[in-house]
């Protein structure tokens, strides 16, 4: 074992490749030279929630990943440029070979459609019953991506479609919009009010191999990979909003600079606009790389400074609001688990340590060593992996954060509120 492949921290389960999990259905999509796709479905009958998650492309362990990056860049990765990826909680990433723009589009539409279909079926729904689709996607392959994948699986034209572009916070921004009636743009539509009691698919679908594959940033190339997760919820019935906060702090220094592959006027941080018939776009302003690259990272310490301090503040404010709510209702606090974006293990452990210092404690399991950082997909994958253990009435804290910088933290109840 060399210095770059130290053991995972003890609390992280050592996972093999995702495709080798016993419940993963694997197929080869006939695009390019053939693209592997694996999807696992999850259903919890007690809470009435299910979903699907997966990855596409070849799985690369940390050693093969370095070789893939060197081949992609046409130059070796120096020892001082190599991250200790195992120590950061990551063992595998899913990446693609060379594809044309047309093949990337065909691939991601097919992957997205399959995830929606599998997530609906996991809940026992026909796609024609779905009334809303809210998807976080950092760099959409096409502007109307969510509309295309919804149409592909037969989701009705009248169903509301929402594309949320808030980087790694995209799926949590989507879930927050679906559940919290105080969010959104009233001049367009109050999403939570419209979707209350309806069958809704919410998730993150991230073709990050395409996204970072055009970059030369060696940190980004080591951290990110493809991944997707979609869940089915009925707001107010299977999942009920308790309290939460959406927060934005513009990354003026460009610590994590990200290109916007979506329309944005640059006149405000978050824009909510009509993207097409029945299709809304929630677009977050990014500090973009100056050279037009997809992504540029300042380094791990920059990421810690960017996300931890404000993240701890937002989580602590939401927890205090939750405690007041439970006191008003005369109920005990019962956060069963916190589902935190898997930026990397060190960031999450530092957040946990600072929260403990504030008297805030709850389980924050690490569940994605076989994926890497999959941006907006990570919270949904982590939730689905935790879902079989959850009980009706459990309270869940979701903690999303992403470049820009955007935070969505919310506490929900599984089921209604008694």
Secondary structure, 3 states (H helix, E strand, C coil): CCCCCCCCCCCCCCCCCHHHCCCCEEEEECCCCCEEEEEEEEEECCCCEEEEEEEECEEEEHHHHHHHHHHHHCCCCCHHHCCCCCCCCCCEEEECCCCCHHHHHHHHHHHHHHHHHHHHHHCCCCHHHCCEEEEECCCCCCCCHHHHHHHHCCCCCCCEEEEEECHHHHHHHHHHHHHCCCCCECCCECHHHHHCCCEEEEEEEECHHHHHHCCCCHHHHHHECCEEEEEEEEECCCEEEEEEEEEECCCCCCCEEECCCCCCCCCCCEEEEEEECCEEEEEECCCCCCCCCCEEECCHHHHHHHHHHHHHHHHHHHHHHHHHHHHHHCCCCCEEEEEECCCCHHHHHHHHHHHHHCCCCCCCCCCCCCCCECCCHHHHHHHHHHHCCCCCCCEEEEEEEECCCEEEEEEEEECCCC
